[in-house]
Amino acid sequence: MSQAIANRTPAAAGRRPVDVEDLMGLRFIDEARLSPDGGCAAAVVQAFDVTANKVVSRIHLVDVTGGTSTPIGGEGSDAQVAWSKDSRRLAFISQRPSGPVLVAHDRSDGTEAVLISGLRGLAAPRWSPDGTRIAFLAYGPDTFGTPEPEKLDPGYRVDRRREPPEMQGLFETATGWARKVWLVDARDGMRKQLTEGAFDDGDAGTGGDLEWSPDGSALVFAGDRSSSWREHDRTSVLYRLDLATGKIEPLTSERGRAMRPSFSRDGREIAYYGGEPTGDLELSYLGLQLLDLRTRTTKGVSAATDRALGTAHNGEPDLPAIWTEAGLVTTFCHEGTVNLMSFGRDGSLTPVTRGAHVVQHASADAYGRRVIAVRSTSTSPSELVVIEKGELRAVFAPNSDWISRITILKPLMRWTRRGDVDLQYWVLAPEKSDRLPVVLDIHGGPDSQYSETFYFDHMLWAARGYAVVYGNPRGSTGYSPKFLNGVVRDWGGEDAKDVLAILDDALAQDPRLDGERVAVTGYSYGGYMTHRLIGITDRFKAAASGCGPTDLISKLGTSDLGRWFERVHYGASPNEKLDWYLDRSPVFAAARIKTPLLMYYGEADQRVPPSQGDEMLYALSRAGTEVELIRFPGENHGVARPIGIGNGTPAHQRAVREAVVGWFDRHLGRSS
């Protein structure tokens, strides 16, 4: 496919370097859906509301032929859009001061009606084929471990035998509630709860997996309703709910994973992402599957590739596959890029887009002929693009004015080799010839990757006179399953050596980089790696970590994914291999650490609780090492995530950047 939109080149003269305050002007398209008639895209744009001190999202209706856009809603923070089959109405969830509501917007006259209010956990609205009803997810009266409300808040009970029903450590405080499938009549607002029991239906933690059959007789949703649901980790089953009888039956294995169902137009097949478990001690990518509802047989159609069919962030798909006449179109994560790939029934692969970019959130018209997606490059934040007849064109670029004012540098991609492993990395450096202090940045996950997308923090550091080195050690997505599993049961082992090899190669390749003035930083797993590296080498002049584990033992009992990490990433409990936990937990290396360390955590973070920072603060203080800890009230694991816009308040996100840059400046003596 030819690319009508090329990567933007470094900024022309007259533009100024990026500053911390410029973060407040960025916009990110977090979601996009094309209307069934192919004429209009609903794009959810995230932005900072500095006055209200919060991140907000607004829906823009974009004419994909003319490129004009019109914002709608606006009473709250709006997201999770869904089109009616006639393309006239749009349903979405609006977070308002009184609580979440489900809204129906009529494009013909611009009117909006609140159909659902007073229910917590609203998610995943889906119009029925005839346009009379909307299925959605919300918390129901059936809960697991939540006591009846009392005058005083009794708290909530925690059952650590299973994981929480959603990514609570990322998005919201723990509730103990389980979502159910509901139905509302779009004409009179009458609502009905369709599922019951102590199960979390719809997999809302991954955005919501809920779809109508084309004839409107059934709903398919994801979840785990097996008798042993408490013992399952990250298990997800597709279920069919017959609306006439209320019967619920599983469509996929109760021990595997299945997500993102998508019906064929005739209703005879369901495409989904899934696979059978490969063992407790192995990570795996989900394959694209076809389920024949008449024979109940499943056929894999993506066996020709061993790469992730998903996003750059976690290697999992963000939206269902798109049905086209030629095949099923989905995202394809490969060596720092994400493109669209078409898979034929015969297993053939045909690229739909090509290029050094990240293309995601893809959806199509009713016939799969016109596709829209959100695209970003290393020099351009997100824009909405249309892919049609072999061409890719931008139709909505909310950051065009921002880009026109800022000096944007283009990173250089390189490869190096350590042993039998090839390692991909990038260097973003100011256009200077003298010695540059270096920031080595490590991504989170570990099953994630750095890629050909826009990273504000990297631009900020380069503008302050630093060269930024970042890459993908083993454990990263976008490469082979063997490479992905290179981190399993070996956190802080070969992956740490990979990171140092990337740094060494960058220093060897570019004489401008000053190997005597290097800082290391990272977020989440990258924060862990930051702590690990300063415990095994003194080569770094400073370190800054965000939401990073320090004590793998205590993390197991306090993290919302502790059990998952014990079984898969660490391979056993501390009772079974205590020496390994002691060796790989940076807090126990505090006596050896001499590198000044700045840490920050969200106080409401359940993925990596802030107590991890408290432990390191105590240990390094006792060892006499310079250390600072910042705790941000009310913030969770997304307080200042490097990818996208983050979900921390503008004040806290600004404070993080100022603190980190100030820490680098103090200890590296930058020259700008």
KAWOBEL-V803049 format. One line per field, one symbol per residue. ss: DSSP state (H for helix, E for strand, - for the rest). phi: phi as a letter, one per 40 degrees, with the letter a starting at -180 (. if undefined). burial: 1 if it has 16 or more other ideal C-beta (glycine too) atoms within 10 Angstrom, else 0. A space follows every 10 residues. Layout:
ss: ???
phi: ???
burial: ???
This chain:
ss: -EE------- -----E---H HHHHH--EEE EEEE-----E EEEEEEEEE- ---EEEEEEE EEE-----EE EE----EEEE EEE-----EE EEEEEE--EE EEEEEE---- -EEEEEE--- --EEEEE--- --EEEEEEEE EEE------- ---------- -------HHH H-----EEEE EEEEE----- EEE------- ---HHH---E EE-----EEE EEE-----HH H----EEEEE EE-----EEE ------EEEE EEE-----EE EEEEE----- ------EEEE EE----EEEE -------E-- ---------- -EE----EEE EEEE--EEEE EEE-----EE E------EEE EEEE------ EEEEEEE--E EEEEEEEE-- EEEEEE---H HHHHHE---- -EEEEEEE-- EEEEEEEE-- -----EEEEE EE-------- -----HHHHH HHH---EEEE EE-------- HHHHHHH--- ---HHHHHHH HHHHHHHHH- --EEEEEEEE EEE-HHHHHH HHHHHH---- -EEEEE---- -HHHHHHH-- -HHHHHHHHH -------HHH HHHH-HHHHH HH----EEEE EE-------- HHHHHHHHHH HHH---EEEE EE-------- ---------H HHHHHHHHHH HHHHHHHH-- --
phi: .cbcbcdccd ccchcbccbd ccdcccbbcc aabccdcgcb bcbcbcacbc ccfacbbbcb cbcccbgcbb cbghcacbaf caccccgcbb bacbcbdchc bbbbbbccbg cbbccbagbc gcafcaccdc gcbbcabacb ccbbgbcccb cbccgacbbc cacccacccc baccbgcbcb cbbbcccbgc baccbbhcbc cgfccbhhba accdcgcabb bbiabccbcc ccbfcabcbb bcccbgcbbc bbccbbbaaf caccccgcbb cabaiccbhc bacaccccbb bcccbfbbbc bbccbbccca cccbgbccac cccbccibba cbcafgbbbc bbbcccgcbb ccbbicabba fcaaccbgcb bbabbbbcba ccacbbbafg bbbcbabcbc ccccbbcbcb cbcbbbbbgb bcbcabbbbc cbbccbcbbc bbcchccaac acbcbcdccc cccchbcbba abcdhccgbc dccdccccga dgbccccccc cccccccccb ccccccbbbb aabgdccdcd cccccbabcc caabbbfbcb bccccdcbcc bdcccccccc gacdccacdc cccccdccbd cccbcdbbbb accbcbcbdc cccdccdccc cccgccabbb bbdgcbcbda dccgbgbccd cccccccccc ccccdcbbfc bb
burial: 1000100000 1000001101 0110011111 1111110101 1111111100 0000111111 1101000010 0110011111 1111101111 1111100001 1111101000 0100110010 1111111100 0011111111 0011010000 0000000000 0111111111 0001111111 1111010000 1001100011 1111111111 1110010111 1111100010 0110111111 1010000100 1111011111 1111001011 1111100000 0011111111 1010000100 1100101111 1111111111 1110001111 1110111111 1110000000 0110111111 1111110101 1111111111 1111111100 0100111110 0110011110 1001010100 1011111111 0000011111 1111111111 1111111111 1111111111 1111111110 0011111111 1111111111 1110111001 0011001111 1111111111 1111100011 1111111111 1111110011 1111110111 1001000001 1001111111 0010111111 1101111111 0111111011 0000101011 0100111111 1111111111 0111111011 1011101101 00
